[in-house]
Amino acid sequence: MTWKLGSVPVGESGTVTMTANVRSSAPVGSAIVNQAFFTGEMTVSPPTAVTVTWVTP
């Protein structure tokens, strides 16, 4: 997914929420990796985030 945020003032923050469905056939113990990146013309050190969710019975 891609969101075009437009101009984001310095020091501002926000939240984007996404819901996903996982197939019931996904093996227990499988990792579901969610990655987020922020890029921009004047971004010196873009923030990133990685979250791992494990499939459980």
N, C-alpha and C positions, 0 to 999 in steps of 0.2 A: 504494500500500500504506500501511496505517496500523498502527502498533504502539502500544499503550497500555502505557507503561512503569511506571505507578504512581509511587511516590515515588522520586526520585533525589537522594541526599544531595549537598550541596555538595562540589565537587571530585572527584566520581566520574566515571568515563568508561566507555565500552563500545563494542562494535562490532556492527553488524548487517550481514549480507552477503546480497545478493540476486543471483541469476543470471538473465539474460534471454537468450532466443534471438532472433536477428535473421534475418529472412527473407533467403534467398539473392538475392531480387530487389531488395533495398535498394541504391539507386544508390551506387557508389563515390564517396566524398567527402561523403556525408551525415553530419550530426552527430547523435549520440545523446546527449541531454542528461539527466543525472541530477541531481536537486535534492533536498536534504534540509533539513528545517526542524525546529526544536525549539521547542515552546511549552509554557507552563505558567502557572498562576495567579501564581506569585511570580517568574517569570523577568523580569529587568529588561532584558536585552539578549540576545534569543534567538540562539543560534548558528545559522548556515546554512552550507550547502556546495553548490557546483555543480561538477560534473565533466563534461567533454565528451570523448566517444570518437568517433573518426572511422572510418567504414567504409572498409576497405582491401581490395584484391583478394586 
